[in-house]
Amino acid sequence: MARPRRIVLVRHGESTGNVDDTVYEREPDHALALTDRGWRQAEETGKRLREVFGRERVSVYVSPYRRTHETLRAFHLDPELIRVREEPRLREQDWGNWQDGDDVRLQKAYRDAYGHFFYRFAQGESGADVYDRVGGFLESLFRSFEAPDHPPNVLLVTHGLAMRLFCMRWFHWTVAEFESLANPGNAEMRMLVLGDDDRYALDRPFERWRDPKPYGNTG
């Protein structure tokens, strides 16, 4: 099995929805574009990625949303070194289709009280639903490692919740641990690096906004 040396996760740059909640009432979530600031954020992250990858090959998976595709484009990776696949399982959490702003704000308050992992948006998904599809993607990813010529790098261009859930699934974090972590900022990256002990480690932790509150002892 040709396991990659690095698995890099990047959240999309700032989108119009990150600066104006009312845009969701006029445009579908998947169609929201990057702001000018979001393009600049992604370009800065692209400089860092090009330093990390050098002239090594990269297997890229990108969420099907406009803002993630634009983020990937802003990285300016060498097209001769990357293999790009659109991956719907890395999309944003579904909040329903056309959204009423007041209703979404109310549901977000319910989610904060109920728990981000278990609360399901009306006509949408819960964090647990996203966890399941990210888990399905991980199974596909592991199978891709069986190719003897698999690139030494994997890049996922996705969304903040999906990044946390990917790491939750990979490192077997508990729900309580997941609930204690904040989303990365726009165009922020995290790397899973393969160590000498043949295990992956996260290059830096997610910010924690509270201590985990488990129901029991796990591990």
Disulfide bonds with the S-S distance in Angstrom:
none
